[in-house]
């Protein structure tokens, strides 16, 4: 605990996160070989998670409609990491920059919804989103000075932007 009563987060174990990235890269390279797809694997550590990206790929087949294939690949990759490390992984997978493009779109959605709620004074419910997508919208709403909550059950969970 700090003097202000806050709990300090432990520093991320960068070596363990880099190991997760290596395991994930090996797994994904195997999948790309099986699917006969060309792509390079980039690994990084951002904050408290490993980030693995498949770059230079020309197919949207690994992203799917609304990122559903990407989400499934991410879960399979997390399972492969878990199987080797015994630890739960929070690894983030991106394919062809999809998540970065989606992050920019969702930031606009959150900012726009916050502007609407400020103007009307009425709560605004958004369409269902993945946890990754909801987090981005919550952050954009908070940056606009409002608050938001997630409601509903997966996979139909959605964000509601609330007036101040």
N, C-alpha and C positions, 0 to 999 in steps of 0.2 A: 504494500500500500504506500502511496505517496502521501505528502502532507495534506493534500486536498482530498484524500480519501479515495483516490482513483486506484484501480488495479493496473499494475504494469503488465503489458503483454511480454512474454518471453521473446527474445530475439529469434528469428527464424534460423533453423539449422540449414545453412546454405549448402553444405556438403550433402546432406540428405536430400535436399530439393534437387541438386544437380544429379544425384544418383537416380531419383525418380525420372528426371528428364532423359537420362541415358537409357533406362529401361523402356520408357515410353517410345523413344526414338527407335530402338531395336525392334520393338513390337510393330510399330507403324511401318518401318522399312519392310518387314516381312509381309505385312498386309499389302503394301504397294506392289511388292514383287508378285504375290499371288494374283493380284488384280491386273498385273501387267500395266501399271500406271507409272509414269515418270514424275518425280517430284523430289525436292530436297527437304531435309528436316532441319529446322532451326530450333535451338533450345535457349531458354533464358530463365531467370528467376526474377519474378516481380513481386515484391512484398513478401508474402508468406506462402507463395505457391510457385510451382514449376509451370512454365509456359512452353508448350511445344507447338510449332507451326509447320504445316506442310506448305511449302512455297513452290512456285514455278509449275504449278499444276494447272492444266488448261480445262479441266472438267469440273462441272458443278455437281457431278454425281456423288462426291464425298461430302457435299453440304446438304443437298436435298431441299425440298420445299420447306421454307421457314426454318431451315437449319436442323431439321429432324434427324437427318443422317449424321450430321456433325455431332449432335448431342449423343446419339447412340455410339458413335466411334469413340467419343470422349469417355463414356461409361465403360466401354470394353477396354480402353487403354488404362483407365483407372483400376479396373479389375486385374489386368495384367501386372500392373505395378504392385498392387496389394498382394497378389499371389507370390511375388518375389521378395517383398519387403516385410509382409505381415502388418504393414501400417496402412491406414486409410489415406488415400491420396485426394488432394484437392486440385490436382493438375488441371490446367486449362489447355484445351486443344483448339487451334484455329486452322482453317484450310483456306488458302488463297486470299487471306485478308478479310474474310467474311465477318469475323467478330468485330474488327475495327470499323468496318463500314456500318455494321448493325449498331455499334456503340454510338456513332455519330447520329444515326437516324433516331435512336431512342432518346438521346439527349434532347433532340429537337422536340420529340413527342412530349417528354416530361416538361420542358420549358413552355411549350404551347399550352398544355393542359393547365399548368400553373397560372399562365396569363389569363386563360378563360375563367378559372375559378376566382382569381382576383377581381376580374371584371364583373362576374355575375354574382359572386358570393355563394354559389351553389357547389356542392361536391360534384366531382366528375369521375365516373368509373371508366376505366380503359379496358381494352380487350385483353383476353388471357395471354399470359407471357410465361416464359421459363424463369427460373430463379435468377439466372444471369441477366436477363432482360429487365426484370423487376428491379433489381439492384441499381441498374443504370438509371431507370426512371425515378426511383426514390432519391438518388443522389441529385438528379437534375431539379427535382421539385424542392429539395432542401436548399439547393443553391439559389433558387428563386425566392426563398424565404417562407415557404409553406411546408405543411407536413402531409404525409401520405401513409396509407396502410395497405397491406395486402389482405385480400378477402377471397373466400372460396377454397375449393379443394383442388389439388393437382389432378389432372393437367389443366384444369379450367381456372386456376388461381389468377387473380388480376389485381391491379393497383387502383385505389381510390384516392384521388387528390382532394384534400380537405381545405376549406377556407381557414384563414388565420384566426 
